[in-house]
Amino acid sequence: MIVEGSKGRSVEAWLIVKAAFFAALLPGMIAAGIPIWLGGGFERWPAVGTAQAAALVPIVIGWIIIAWPVVEFTRHGRATIAPIDAPKVLVMQGLYRYMRNPMYVGAVLANLGWALFFESRSVLIYALSVWLLHFAFVVLYEEPTLRRMFGQQYADYCARVRRWGIA
């Protein structure tokens, strides 16, 4: 929904600014800032080798998987990924047709890439911890909240679409 007129453009621009801010803050820190810091930061950036070249694949794919839902939340949900500015409609477009939690999948994939990039056990442990925390958050908070908010529509969606897009 695009609102016409100058006020509509300012509302649209503000939504894009908020979406970019929360994307940088939430997945930006989880799937880039923290793993880079754990890997040694820019001052201990590894020389480009086979591991670093291979790591670019999961990092880039992970970030594409993260970015796509950010756009879907903004376009279709008219909100951001932040719980304080969550969509009031159930977003089922884009990657949400194939998995219920694409941003979490993308974050874990990117973090596994960073573990390979830095050849770091601590970043690998972090990536696995992020997955466990996402899993707990989804099962204990997000899914029950969405069931309360969207009722049968969410139940039908869950019956059609897997939590992580895989078995």
Secondary structure, 3 states (H helix, E strand, C coil): CCCCHHHHHHHHHHHHHHHHHHHHHHHHHHHHHHHHHHCCCHHHCCCCCHHHHHHHHHHHHHHHHHHHHHHHHHHCCCCCCCHHHCCCCCCCCHHHHCCCCHHHHHHHHHHHHHHHHHCCHHHHHHHHHHHHHHHHHHHHHHHHHHHHHHHHHHHHHHHHCCCCCCC
